Amino acid sequence: MRLEFIKLGSPYQNGYVERFNRSYREEVLDLSLFESLQQVRDIIDEG
C-alpha cells in the first residue's frame, strides 16, 4: 500500500469531502449568524 496525498489547491481530487463540506456549510452553518468561533465549534460538536 502506498499513501498518495492530494495536491494543495486541488479540491477536485477529493470530491467526496468537498461535497460534504459544501452540504454541511449550506444546510447547517448558513442557517445561523454566529457571534464567535467558539459558538460555531460548539454547534458542530453537538451535531
N, C-alpha and C positions, 0 to 999 in steps of 0.2 A: 504494500500500500504506500502511496506517495501523497503527501499533502500538497495541494496547489491553492494558492490564495488568489482572490480576485484582485485585479489592478485597482489602485486608488482612482476614484473618479469614474469608475465603470459600473454603474448600478445595473446595467442590462445583463451583466454576467451573473447576477443573483436576483432574478426576477421574483422569486417567491418571497424573499424577505422584503424587497422593495414594495411589493403589493400589500403585504401585511402592514408595513409601516404606513402606507398611504391610507389603507382602510381604517386602521386604528386612529390615525390622526383625524380623518373625516368623521368617523362615527362616534368617537369618544372625546377627543381633545377639543374639536371645533365646537362642541356644544356648550362650552362654558368660557367665561372670562376668568382668568386666574390672577390672584394678587401676588403670588410668589412662586418661585420654582419649587419650593418645598410643598406647596399645595398640590402642584402637578404630580410630584413624586408620591404623595400620599394617595391620590386618586388612582394612580397606576398600580400601586401596591394592593389596593383594595380589589381592583378589577380582576 
